[in-house]
């Protein structure tokens, strides 16, 4: 049995913003729970201090790397949690995230949370995903 995904949107506004309120996943599946991905280099050093757009892009790159290692892609995301130390600044650069998800055909249910700080103080955004394939 193939994986079937059905978007659940009691209201149209969230789909217009690029995410579904929920997704029902059924069939034979593999589930990947990803740790939060941040703007860390391959050798574990924080990158792009003070540059939200660059941190979002690198966090997405790192999330894609984890997904790819499991044979998955952004299109397989069924949940995305976004943690940020500056919600207003993130909204100014949300297009970086939305365009990459849109290009992948992904509209995962998403929650954005403003937090006091992340594990490394210079980091401003962390992306935590769950994927099913």
N, C-alpha and C positions, 0 to 999 in steps of 0.2 A: 504494500500500500504506500503510495506517495504521500509526502507531507502536503497537507492542505492548510492554508492560512486564510482566515476570513476576518476582515476589518470590522470592528464594532464602533460605530459612530452615531450615537443618538442625536448629535448636533453636527451641522456641517462646518462650523467655524474652525474646529481643530484640524480637519482634513485640509482646509484652505490654508492653514498655517504650517502644514507639512508633517502632521503627526496624527495618528489614530488614537482614540480614547482607549481602545483595547484591541486585542487580536486573539482569536481562537485558533489554536494550533492542534491539528489532529493527524493521525497516521503514524507510521514508523519514523521516529525522530531521534536525533542526537541533540543534546542541549549543552551549550557552552556558557558557563558563568565566568565573565571576565572581571578581573581585578580592575580597580580604577586606573585609567591610563592618563598620564600627565605629559607635560612637555619635558620629557627626560631623553637624553641622548642614549645611544646604544651602550655606552659605558656607564650609565646611571648618574649622569650629571644633569642638573636642571638647566634648561635653555630658555632664551628669550625673555629675560627679566623685564617686566614692565610692558611687554608687547602682547596684549590679549589676542589679537588676530593670529600672530605666529604661534602662540601657545595652543590655541584651539586647533590650528592646522596640524601641529606636531602631535597633539593628543589624539587626533583622528588618525594620523599616520600610525601611531603606536597601537591604537585599537584595531586598525586594519591588519597590522602585523600579527597580532594575537589571533584574530579571526582567520587570517590566511594560514597560519601555522596549523590550525585545526581543519583546514579545507573549507573554510567559510568566508563570507564577505559581509560588507555592510548591509547588503540586501537580506541577509539572514537575521538581522537584529529584530527581536521581538520586544525589547525593553531597553531604554536608554535613560540613565540617571545622569544629570549634569550638576556638578557641584562647582560653585564659583564664589570667590571672595568679593566679587563686585558685579551684582546682577545688572545694574545699569550699563556698565562698560561692556559686559558680555552681550547685552541686547544690541549695542552698537556694532558688534562684530558677529552677530548671530548668522549672518549670511554665509560666513565661512562654513559653518556647520550645516546649515540648511541646504546649501548648494551641493555639498558633497553627498549628503543623504539623498537629496533629490536625484542626483546623477546616477546613484546606485538603485533608484527605485524603492528606497526605504522610507517608511513613515512610521517608525516604531513608537508605541506609547512612550511618552517622555515626561520626566519630572525634573524641574530645575529648582535647586535649592541654593540659597545664599548661606554661606558659612563664614565663620570668623576667620579661619585660616585653614590651609591644607597642611599635610604632613611636612612639607618643605615650604618655609615662609615665602619664597619668591614665586611660587607657583600660584596661579590665579584660577585655573580651571582643571577639573578632573571629570573624565567620562567613564562611566561604569555601564557595561552592556551585558545583555543576555541574548544569545543567538540560538536559533533552532534550525536544523537542516535535516 
